[in-house]
Amino acid sequence: METKTLAFEIGTEELPAFDLHDATGKLGGLMSDALDAAMIPHGATEVYTTPRRLIAIVHDVPEATEASTEEHRGPSVHIAFDDAGNPTQAALGFARGKGVDASDLVRRDEGGTEYVYAVVQTPSVQIADVLPDLLRGVIESISWPKAQRWGSRHEQFSRPVRWLLALLGSTVVPVEFAGLVASNETFGHRFLSPGPHRVESADALIEVLRGAKVVPSEQEREESIRLQVAAIESATGLIADLPARTMEEVVNLCELPTVMVGSFDELFLTVPKEITVDAMLMHQRYFPLFNADGTLSNKFLITSNGDPSCEEGIVDGNNRVVAARLYDAKFFYDEDLKQPLSSYVDRLDSVVFQEQLGSARQKTDRIVALAKHLCADAGLSGKDAEDAQRAALLCKADLVTGAVVEFTSVQGVMGSYYAAASGENDQVAQAIRQHYQPKFAGDDVPDTSVGKVVAVADKLDTICGLFALGQGPTGSSDPFALRRSAIGIIAMLEAGLPISLVPAIDAALDAYAAQGISFDKDAVRADVVDFFVTRTKVMLRDAGSSADVVDAVLSAGVVEPSVIAARVRALEEARATSADTMEDLATAYARANNLRDASLGTEVDKGLLTEPESKLLSAIEAAQSGVSDALAGDDYPAALSLLASVRGPVDEFFEKVMVMDEDPAVRANRLRLLNCFVGVFADVADFGLMAKA
């Protein structure tokens, strides 16, 4: 059967860039699913999108579906019909399920037994007759974070729909939506070739758009931008900063991207580069250009959707926009410098951290108190402890400075500049700059122990406060990004900050209690500890650790993230290098754990022991003290090595000794010995969880 190409275009007013990117990834699946549901055969689906259109091109669509006949065997005749020949409920239900009437059921003899059959005939259907409703359904199935109605219409879409094009080959498919009826006309670049443009066939749509000054896909537009940027870098010797998220947005702000070079007065280079970069990237979607030595230049890249022949006017207009933003930035920066950073701390009383948890000033006080606890726990003293306290006091002060109020993404960064200008030492300034780190999985942790202390104090205060209010994460909802904060804390512990998390949680909760906030401390403490254990488990699994090893360590009751991680890695390493020993130990442990009777205790009567039992007891006693010392010194590989030394004696024990002896005294004594054996493992891991079934 002859096949044709289906082209479907939804033309709109300019769509939000990130929403368009998400829709681009979903449209192909929505179209394929709709065709599959209608049992329409088809080939590959291609998706093209620009800020003003969504296009799906489907190849190899037949003109009509093929007629088909399906036969379905049902119950035997004596079950399907009663003695009077009337259909039973079994026959009626079977027929209903197959979409036929019971009177149409066919009887067939199969080896002496008659069965009823439902013969379902599906006639051929013209695809063009099915597509109008199907394509309208595709429009309605595209989900948007925010949708709108327009005019007097009731239909909703991200932005008003202005035209529809639908072609099966050269035949127009009359899709109706929002008062529009699809045609074979499209529209080009809004300024350079608006149209309308007639499209003779579905296969011609993309080429018509290219001729109408439209680059029809995200990938092509990004490639074009990057090639133009590379040419400018080569010509100027400058290096562009092209953050992925900004690039993703810029790609979906233009249909014909032209990269141009703008510039600003070198006067603005005296402003911290982070503000200037923020003003360009976050506010104007320009790409900054850097000198070869990493310093910021006074040039930047504009990605224009306008007429390339008007470059001079476009660049001039964008230069004026940047100048206005940078004048603001310089003004705020200069004004902020007129006072020392410490003078802004008390103004934090006017900033609400969280309605029930108080102001940013109260949060600052809690961070200071928690930093003091963490310094003591980490063994920081002298200048480091003083710097941590000072950085904790000043870390939120820049929130009320003019520059940060205007350019929120540079909080912390501006605080470090203001701290340095106020005479604070380098370590304090650096800790202020880095205390929001790590901001995401894989981000750098603060460079110094002082910075880590302040960062942990800040994040842990937020986590404990919101848990105290019962506002911890639920399911996929985490509006305060507490999971990200927990991951950051765990990363800092993993990076070598020598603190115990559970006492720190207690200190953080005590600070809230002292502030007069009412909550059940024991319950909240348990919830926060469990939250960190769960995050640690997820992080280890994501990093490739085996589920049984992670569960074995957690079953030992370990709750400190750094301890959990160290034990999991040590156990993974031991199992990788001594697979047979670890497997045999796990099997022996599981067997012993199943037989033991904890109620009997661990007082073994040596007078009742046979030679294999005596050997096992000696091995247990030798390992017991060694394992305790190894755990006290955080030497988990050594602890596992000591446990491995028990393998031989326990194998011999199970081979030569009948545990459940007929003599009650002997049996009880052997069970106590197994209690001792299991007890050696208790503080390390539940080896039974690693035993193969």
TORTI-748835 format. One line per 10 residues: number of its first residue (from 1); their letters; for each residue x, y, z of C-alpha. Coordinates in steps of 0.5 Angstrom, whole numbers, padded with zeros to 4 digits, always signed. Layout:
BEGIN
NUM> A> X/Y/Z | ...
# end
This chain:
BEGIN
1> METKTLAFEI> +0000/+0000/+0000 | +0002/+0007/-0002 | +0005/+0011/+0004 | +0005/+0019/+0005 | +0009/+0024/+0010 | +0004/+0027/+0015 | +0006/+0034/+0017 | +0003/+0038/+0023 | +0005/+0045/+0025 | +0002/+0049/+0031
11> GTEELPAFDL> +0004/+0056/+0030 | +0004/+0060/+0036 | +0006/+0067/+0039 | +0013/+0066/+0042 | +0013/+0061/+0047 | +0017/+0061/+0054 | +0024/+0058/+0052 | +0024/+0053/+0057 | +0017/+0050/+0057 | +0019/+0050/+0049
21> HDATGKLGGL> +0025/+0045/+0051 | +0021/+0041/+0055 | +0015/+0040/+0050 | +0020/+0039/+0044 | +0022/+0033/+0048 | +0015/+0030/+0049 | +0012/+0032/+0042 | +0015/+0026/+0038 | +0012/+0021/+0044 | +0005/+0024/+0044
31> MSDALDAAMI> +0005/+0024/+0036 | +0007/+0016/+0036 | +0003/+0014/+0042 | -0004/+0018/+0039 | -0002/+0014/+0032 | -0001/+0007/+0036 | -0007/+0008/+0040 | -0011/+0009/+0033 | -0008/+0003/+0030 | -0005/+0007/+0025
41> PHGATEVYTT> +0002/+0004/+0022 | +0007/+0009/+0021 | +0015/+0010/+0021 | +0019/+0015/+0024 | +0017/+0021/+0027 | +0021/+0028/+0027 | +0020/+0034/+0031 | +0022/+0041/+0030 | +0021/+0047/+0034 | +0022/+0054/+0034
51> PRRLIAIVHD> +0019/+0060/+0039 | +0013/+0060/+0034 | +0012/+0053/+0032 | +0012/+0046/+0034 | +0012/+0041/+0028 | +0012/+0033/+0028 | +0013/+0030/+0021 | +0011/+0023/+0021 | +0014/+0018/+0015 | +0011/+0012/+0012
61> VPEATEASTE> +0003/+0014/+0014 | -0001/+0009/+0009 | -0008/+0012/+0006 | -0012/+0007/+0009 | -0012/+0002/+0015 | -0012/-0005/+0012 | -0018/-0009/+0014 | -0017/-0015/+0018 | -0021/-0021/+0021 | -0019/-0023/+0028
71> EHRGPSVHIA> -0022/-0030/+0031 | -0022/-0031/+0039 | -0024/-0038/+0042 | -0029/-0037/+0048 | -0032/-0042/+0052 | -0035/-0049/+0050 | -0042/-0049/+0047 | -0045/-0053/+0053 | -0042/-0047/+0058 | -0044/-0042/+0053
81> FDDAGNPTQA> -0051/-0044/+0052 | -0056/-0047/+0057 | -0061/-0053/+0055 | -0066/-0049/+0051 | -0060/-0046/+0047 | -0060/-0039/+0050 | -0054/-0036/+0051 | -0051/-0036/+0059 | -0048/-0031/+0062 | -0041/-0034/+0060
91> ALGFARGKGV> -0043/-0033/+0053 | -0046/-0026/+0054 | -0040/-0023/+0057 | -0035/-0026/+0052 | -0039/-0023/+0047 | -0039/-0017/+0050 | -0032/-0017/+0051 | -0030/-0018/+0044 | -0035/-0013/+0041 | -0040/-0017/+0038
101> DASDLVRRDE> -0047/-0020/+0039 | -0048/-0027/+0043 | -0052/-0029/+0037 | -0046/-0028/+0032 | -0042/-0033/+0036 | -0040/-0038/+0031 | -0039/-0046/+0034 | -0034/-0050/+0032 | -0032/-0057/+0033 | -0025/-0059/+0036
111> GGTEYVYAVV> -0024/-0066/+0037 | -0031/-0068/+0039 | -0032/-0061/+0043 | -0035/-0055/+0041 | -0033/-0048/+0042 | -0036/-0042/+0041 | -0032/-0037/+0037 | -0032/-0029/+0036 | -0030/-0027/+0029 | -0029/-0019/+0029
121> QTPSVQIADV> -0028/-0016/+0023 | -0025/-0009/+0022 | -0026/-0005/+0016 | -0021/-0001/+0012 | -0021/+0006/+0015 | -0019/+0012/+0011 | -0013/+0015/+0015 | -0015/+0022/+0013 | -0022/+0021/+0016 | -0019/+0019/+0023
131> LPDLLRGVIE> -0013/+0025/+0023 | -0017/+0031/+0025 | -0020/+0029/+0032 | -0013/+0025/+0033 | -0009/+0031/+0031 | -0013/+0036/+0036 | -0012/+0031/+0041 | -0005/+0031/+0040 | -0005/+0039/+0041 | -0009/+0038/+0048
141> SISWPKAQRW> -0005/+0033/+0050 | +0001/+0037/+0051 | +0002/+0039/+0058 | +0005/+0046/+0060 | +0007/+0049/+0067 | +0002/+0055/+0065 | -0003/+0055/+0060 | -0008/+0061/+0058 | -0014/+0062/+0054 | -0015/+0068/+0050
151> GSRHEQFSRP> -0020/+0072/+0046 | -0027/+0069/+0048 | -0024/+0062/+0047 | -0024/+0056/+0052 | -0019/+0052/+0049 | -0012/+0053/+0053 | -0005/+0053/+0051 | +0002/+0056/+0053 | +0001/+0062/+0048 | -0005/+0063/+0043
161> VRWLLALLGS> -0005/+0059/+0037 | -0005/+0063/+0031 | -0005/+0058/+0025 | -0005/+0050/+0024 | -0002/+0047/+0018 | -0004/+0039/+0017 | -0002/+0035/+0011 | -0002/+0028/+0009 | +0002/+0028/+0003 | -0001/+0034/-0001
171> TVVPVEFAGL> -0008/+0033/+0002 | -0010/+0038/+0008 | -0013/+0035/+0014 | -0018/+0040/+0017 | -0016/+0040/+0024 | -0020/+0045/+0028 | -0017/+0048/+0035 | -0019/+0055/+0038 | -0023/+0057/+0032 | -0018/+0055/+0027
181> VASNETFGHR> -0018/+0050/+0021 | -0011/+0047/+0019 | -0009/+0049/+0012 | -0003/+0048/+0008 | +0000/+0055/+0009 | +0005/+0057/+0014 | +0009/+0063/+0017 | +0016/+0065/+0017 | +0021/+0069/+0021 | +0017/+0075/+0024
191> FLSPGPHRVE> +0021/+0080/+0021 | +0025/+0077/+0015 | +0020/+0073/+0012 | +0013/+0073/+0015 | +0009/+0070/+0010 | +0004/+0067/+0009 | +0008/+0061/+0005 | +0004/+0056/+0001 | +0007/+0049/+0003 | +0005/+0044/-0003
201> SADALIEVLR> +0006/+0037/+0001 | +0008/+0035/+0008 | +0015/+0033/+0005 | +0016/+0040/+0003 | +0015/+0044/+0010 | +0022/+0044/+0013 | +0025/+0047/+0006 | +0019/+0052/+0006 | +0021/+0054/+0013 | +0029/+0055/+0011
211> GAKVVPSEQE> +0027/+0059/+0005 | +0023/+0063/+0010 | +0029/+0065/+0014 | +0027/+0060/+0020 | +0032/+0055/+0023 | +0027/+0050/+0025 | +0031/+0045/+0030 | +0034/+0047/+0037 | +0040/+0043/+0035 | +0041/+0047/+0029
221> REESIRLQVA> +0040/+0053/+0032 | +0045/+0051/+0038 | +0050/+0049/+0032 | +0050/+0055/+0029 | +0051/+0060/+0035 | +0057/+0056/+0037 | +0060/+0056/+0030 | +0059/+0064/+0030 | +0062/+0064/+0037 | +0068/+0060/+0035
231> AIESATGLIA> +0069/+0065/+0029 | +0069/+0071/+0034 | +0073/+0068/+0039 | +0078/+0066/+0033 | +0078/+0073/+0031 | +0078/+0077/+0037 | +0083/+0072/+0042 | +0077/+0073/+0047 | +0074/+0067/+0050 | +0066/+0066/+0051
241> DLPARTMEEV> +0063/+0063/+0057 | +0057/+0059/+0055 | +0053/+0056/+0061 | +0049/+0050/+0059 | +0042/+0053/+0062 | +0043/+0060/+0058 | +0045/+0057/+0052 | +0038/+0052/+0052 | +0034/+0059/+0053 | +0038/+0063/+0048
251> VNLCELPTVM> +0037/+0057/+0043 | +0029/+0058/+0044 | +0029/+0065/+0044 | +0030/+0066/+0036 | +0029/+0063/+0030 | +0035/+0066/+0026 | +0040/+0067/+0031 | +0046/+0072/+0029 | +0051/+0073/+0034 | +0054/+0080/+0035
261> VGSFDELFLT> +0059/+0083/+0039 | +0057/+0088/+0044 | +0061/+0092/+0049 | +0061/+0097/+0055 | +0065/+0102/+0058 | +0072/+0099/+0061 | +0070/+0103/+0068 | +0065/+0098/+0069 | +0071/+0093/+0070 | +0072/+0096/+0077
271> VPKEITVDAM> +0066/+0092/+0079 | +0066/+0085/+0081 | +0066/+0081/+0075 | +0060/+0076/+0078 | +0055/+0082/+0078 | +0057/+0084/+0071 | +0057/+0077/+0069 | +0050/+0076/+0073 | +0047/+0082/+0069 | +0049/+0079/+0062
281> LMHQRYFPLF> +0047/+0072/+0063 | +0041/+0072/+0068 | +0038/+0079/+0066 | +0040/+0080/+0059 | +0042/+0073/+0056 | +0048/+0075/+0053 | +0055/+0071/+0054 | +0061/+0075/+0057 | +0067/+0075/+0054 | +0074/+0073/+0058
291> NADGTLSNKF> +0081/+0075/+0056 | +0086/+0069/+0056 | +0088/+0070/+0063 | +0081/+0069/+0065 | +0080/+0077/+0067 | +0073/+0079/+0064 | +0073/+0084/+0058 | +0069/+0089/+0056 | +0066/+0086/+0050 | +0060/+0081/+0050
301> LITSNGDPSC> +0056/+0077/+0045 | +0049/+0078/+0043 | +0044/+0073/+0040 | +0040/+0077/+0036 | +0033/+0075/+0032 | +0033/+0081/+0028 | +0036/+0083/+0021 | +0043/+0081/+0020 | +0044/+0087/+0016 | +0042/+0092/+0022
311> EEGIVDGNNR> +0047/+0089/+0026 | +0050/+0096/+0028 | +0043/+0099/+0030 | +0042/+0092/+0034 | +0049/+0092/+0038 | +0048/+0100/+0039 | +0041/+0098/+0043 | +0044/+0092/+0047 | +0050/+0096/+0049 | +0045/+0102/+0052
321> VVAARLYDAK> +0041/+0096/+0055 | +0048/+0093/+0058 | +0050/+0100/+0060 | +0044/+0102/+0064 | +0044/+0095/+0068 | +0052/+0096/+0069 | +0051/+0103/+0072 | +0046/+0100/+0077 | +0051/+0095/+0079 | +0056/+0100/+0080
331> FFYDEDLKQP> +0052/+0105/+0084 | +0050/+0099/+0089 | +0057/+0097/+0089 | +0060/+0103/+0091 | +0054/+0105/+0096 | +0055/+0098/+0099 | +0062/+0099/+0100 | +0061/+0106/+0104 | +0060/+0101/+0110 | +0063/+0095/+0113
341> LSSYVDRLDS> +0060/+0089/+0112 | +0059/+0088/+0120 | +0054/+0094/+0120 | +0049/+0090/+0115 | +0048/+0084/+0120 | +0043/+0088/+0125 | +0039/+0090/+0119 | +0038/+0082/+0118 | +0032/+0083/+0123 | +0028/+0086/+0117
351> VVFQEQLGSA> +0029/+0080/+0113 | +0024/+0074/+0114 | +0028/+0067/+0114 | +0021/+0063/+0115 | +0015/+0066/+0118 | +0015/+0061/+0124 | +0023/+0060/+0124 | +0024/+0068/+0125 | +0028/+0073/+0121 | +0035/+0072/+0118
361> RQKTDRIVAL> +0038/+0075/+0124 | +0036/+0070/+0128 | +0038/+0065/+0123 | +0045/+0068/+0124 | +0045/+0067/+0131 | +0043/+0060/+0130 | +0049/+0059/+0125 | +0054/+0062/+0130 | +0052/+0058/+0136 | +0052/+0052/+0131
371> AKHLCADAGL> +0059/+0053/+0128 | +0062/+0054/+0135 | +0059/+0047/+0137 | +0062/+0044/+0130 | +0069/+0048/+0131 | +0069/+0044/+0138 | +0067/+0037/+0135 | +0072/+0038/+0129 | +0078/+0040/+0134 | +0079/+0047/+0131
381> SGKDAEDAQR> +0081/+0052/+0135 | +0085/+0059/+0136 | +0085/+0063/+0129 | +0081/+0058/+0125 | +0075/+0058/+0131 | +0075/+0065/+0131 | +0075/+0066/+0123 | +0069/+0061/+0123 | +0065/+0065/+0128 | +0067/+0071/+0125
391> AALLCKADLV> +0065/+0068/+0118 | +0058/+0065/+0121 | +0056/+0072/+0124 | +0057/+0075/+0117 | +0055/+0070/+0112 | +0048/+0073/+0111 | +0050/+0080/+0112 | +0050/+0081/+0104 | +0043/+0080/+0103 | +0041/+0087/+0105
401> TGAVVEFTSV> +0046/+0090/+0101 | +0044/+0094/+0095 | +0048/+0089/+0090 | +0045/+0083/+0092 | +0038/+0086/+0093 | +0038/+0087/+0085 | +0043/+0081/+0083 | +0040/+0076/+0088 | +0045/+0070/+0085 | +0051/+0073/+0087
411> QGVMGSYYAA> +0049/+0073/+0095 | +0055/+0070/+0098 | +0060/+0072/+0093 | +0059/+0080/+0094 | +0059/+0078/+0102 | +0066/+0076/+0101 | +0068/+0082/+0097 | +0065/+0087/+0102 | +0069/+0083/+0108 | +0075/+0084/+0104
421> ASGENDQVAQ> +0074/+0091/+0103 | +0072/+0092/+0111 | +0079/+0089/+0113 | +0076/+0082/+0114 | +0082/+0076/+0113 | +0082/+0072/+0107 | +0080/+0066/+0110 | +0073/+0069/+0113 | +0072/+0072/+0106 | +0073/+0066/+0103
431> AIRQHYQPKF> +0068/+0062/+0108 | +0063/+0067/+0106 | +0064/+0066/+0099 | +0063/+0059/+0099 | +0058/+0058/+0105 | +0053/+0056/+0100 | +0057/+0051/+0097 | +0056/+0045/+0095 | +0050/+0048/+0091 | +0048/+0041/+0087
441> AGDDVPDTSV> +0051/+0034/+0087 | +0058/+0034/+0084 | +0059/+0042/+0086 | +0065/+0043/+0090 | +0065/+0043/+0097 | +0068/+0049/+0101 | +0076/+0049/+0100 | +0078/+0050/+0108 | +0075/+0047/+0114 | +0073/+0054/+0116
451> GKVVAVADKL> +0068/+0054/+0110 | +0066/+0047/+0111 | +0064/+0049/+0118 | +0060/+0055/+0116 | +0057/+0051/+0110 | +0054/+0045/+0115 | +0052/+0050/+0120 | +0048/+0054/+0115 | +0045/+0048/+0111 | +0043/+0044/+0118
461> DTICGLFALG> +0040/+0050/+0121 | +0035/+0050/+0115 | +0034/+0042/+0115 | +0033/+0042/+0123 | +0028/+0048/+0123 | +0024/+0046/+0117 | +0023/+0039/+0120 | +0021/+0042/+0127 | +0015/+0045/+0123 | +0013/+0038/+0120
471> QGPTGSSDPF> +0015/+0041/+0113 | +0021/+0036/+0111 | +0020/+0033/+0104 | +0015/+0029/+0102 | +0015/+0024/+0096 | +0018/+0028/+0090 | +0016/+0035/+0093 | +0022/+0038/+0096 | +0020/+0046/+0096 | +0026/+0048/+0100
481> ALRRSAIGII> +0031/+0043/+0097 | +0033/+0040/+0103 | +0035/+0034/+0100 | +0040/+0038/+0096 | +0042/+0041/+0103 | +0043/+0034/+0106 | +0047/+0032/+0100 | +0052/+0038/+0101 | +0053/+0036/+0108 | +0054/+0029/+0107
491> AMLEAGLPIS> +0059/+0031/+0101 | +0063/+0036/+0106 | +0063/+0030/+0111 | +0066/+0025/+0106 | +0071/+0031/+0104 | +0074/+0030/+0111 | +0070/+0035/+0116 | +0071/+0031/+0122 | +0065/+0032/+0126 | +0059/+0027/+0128
501> LVPAIDAALD> +0053/+0029/+0125 | +0048/+0027/+0130 | +0051/+0031/+0136 | +0050/+0037/+0131 | +0043/+0035/+0130 | +0042/+0036/+0137 | +0045/+0042/+0138 | +0041/+0045/+0132 | +0035/+0043/+0135 | +0037/+0046/+0142
511> AYAAQGISFD> +0038/+0053/+0138 | +0031/+0053/+0136 | +0028/+0050/+0143 | +0032/+0056/+0146 | +0029/+0061/+0141 | +0022/+0059/+0144 | +0020/+0054/+0138 | +0015/+0048/+0140 | +0016/+0041/+0138 | +0018/+0034/+0140
521> KDAVRADVVD> +0025/+0034/+0140 | +0026/+0026/+0140 | +0021/+0025/+0134 | +0024/+0031/+0130 | +0031/+0028/+0132 | +0029/+0021/+0129 | +0026/+0024/+0123 | +0032/+0028/+0121 | +0037/+0022/+0123 | +0033/+0018/+0118
531> FFVTRTKVML> +0033/+0023/+0113 | +0040/+0023/+0113 | +0041/+0016/+0113 | +0036/+0015/+0107 | +0040/+0021/+0103 | +0047/+0017/+0104 | +0044/+0010/+0102 | +0041/+0014/+0096 | +0048/+0017/+0094 | +0052/+0010/+0095
541> RDAGSSADVV> +0047/+0007/+0091 | +0047/+0012/+0086 | +0055/+0011/+0086 | +0055/+0004/+0084 | +0055/+0001/+0091 | +0051/-0006/+0092 | +0044/-0006/+0095 | +0046/-0012/+0100 | +0052/-0009/+0102 | +0049/-0002/+0104
551> DAVLSAGVVE> +0043/-0005/+0107 | +0048/-0010/+0111 | +0052/-0004/+0114 | +0045/+0000/+0115 | +0042/-0006/+0119 | +0048/-0005/+0124 | +0045/+0001/+0127 | +0050/+0006/+0124 | +0047/+0013/+0123 | +0053/+0017/+0121
561> PSVIAARVRA> +0054/+0018/+0114 | +0061/+0018/+0114 | +0061/+0012/+0118 | +0056/+0009/+0113 | +0060/+0011/+0107 | +0067/+0008/+0110 | +0064/+0001/+0112 | +0060/+0000/+0105 | +0067/+0002/+0101 | +0071/-0003/+0106
571> LEEARATSAD> +0066/-0008/+0105 | +0065/-0008/+0098 | +0073/-0008/+0097 | +0073/-0014/+0102 | +0068/-0018/+0098 | +0072/-0016/+0091 | +0079/-0018/+0093 | +0076/-0024/+0098 | +0070/-0026/+0095 | +0070/-0033/+0097
581> TMEDLATAYA> +0072/-0031/+0104 | +0066/-0026/+0105 | +0061/-0031/+0101 | +0063/-0036/+0106 | +0062/-0032/+0112 | +0056/-0029/+0110 | +0053/-0036/+0109 | +0056/-0038/+0116 | +0053/-0032/+0119 | +0046/-0033/+0116
591> RANNLRDASL> +0046/-0040/+0119 | +0048/-0038/+0126 | +0044/-0032/+0126 | +0038/-0037/+0124 | +0040/-0042/+0130 | +0042/-0037/+0135 | +0037/-0036/+0141 | +0039/-0029/+0144 | +0035/-0031/+0151 | +0041/-0036/+0153
601> GTEVDKGLLT> +0046/-0030/+0153 | +0053/-0031/+0151 | +0056/-0034/+0158 | +0059/-0041/+0155 | +0061/-0047/+0159 | +0068/-0048/+0157 | +0068/-0055/+0160 | +0062/-0057/+0155 | +0066/-0055/+0149 | +0069/-0060/+0144
611> EPESKLLSAI> +0075/-0059/+0140 | +0072/-0055/+0134 | +0068/-0051/+0139 | +0074/-0049/+0143 | +0077/-0047/+0137 | +0071/-0043/+0135 | +0071/-0039/+0142 | +0078/-0038/+0141 | +0078/-0035/+0135 | +0071/-0031/+0137
621> EAAQSGVSDA> +0075/-0028/+0143 | +0081/-0026/+0139 | +0077/-0022/+0134 | +0072/-0019/+0139 | +0077/-0014/+0142 | +0081/-0013/+0135 | +0074/-0011/+0132 | +0072/-0007/+0137 | +0079/-0003/+0137 | +0079/-0003/+0129
631> LAGDDYPAAL> +0072/+0000/+0130 | +0074/+0005/+0135 | +0080/+0008/+0130 | +0075/+0008/+0124 | +0079/+0002/+0121 | +0074/-0002/+0118 | +0078/-0006/+0113 | +0082/-0008/+0119 | +0075/-0010/+0122 | +0073/-0014/+0116
641> SLLASVRGPV> +0080/-0018/+0116 | +0079/-0020/+0123 | +0072/-0022/+0122 | +0075/-0026/+0116 | +0080/-0030/+0121 | +0074/-0033/+0124 | +0072/-0037/+0117 | +0076/-0043/+0118 | +0074/-0044/+0125 | +0066/-0043/+0124
651> DEFFEKVMVM> +0067/-0047/+0118 | +0070/-0053/+0122 | +0064/-0052/+0127 | +0059/-0053/+0122 | +0062/-0059/+0119 | +0063/-0063/+0125 | +0058/-0060/+0131 | +0051/-0062/+0131 | +0048/-0056/+0134 | +0042/-0058/+0136
661> DEDPAVRANR> +0044/-0064/+0141 | +0039/-0068/+0144 | +0043/-0066/+0151 | +0039/-0060/+0153 | +0045/-0057/+0157 | +0050/-0058/+0151 | +0045/-0055/+0146 | +0044/-0049/+0150 | +0052/-0048/+0151 | +0053/-0049/+0143
671> LRLLNCFVGV> +0047/-0044/+0142 | +0051/-0039/+0147 | +0057/-0040/+0142 | +0053/-0038/+0136 | +0051/-0032/+0140 | +0058/-0030/+0141 | +0059/-0031/+0134 | +0054/-0027/+0131 | +0056/-0021/+0137 | +0062/-0020/+0134
681> FADVADFGLM> +0059/-0018/+0127 | +0054/-0014/+0131 | +0057/-0007/+0130 | +0060/-0008/+0123 | +0054/-0011/+0119 | +0049/-0016/+0118 | +0053/-0021/+0114 | +0046/-0025/+0113 | +0044/-0020/+0108 | +0049/-0021/+0103
691> AKA> +0048/-0029/+0104 | +0046/-0032/+0097 | +0040/-0035/+0097
# end
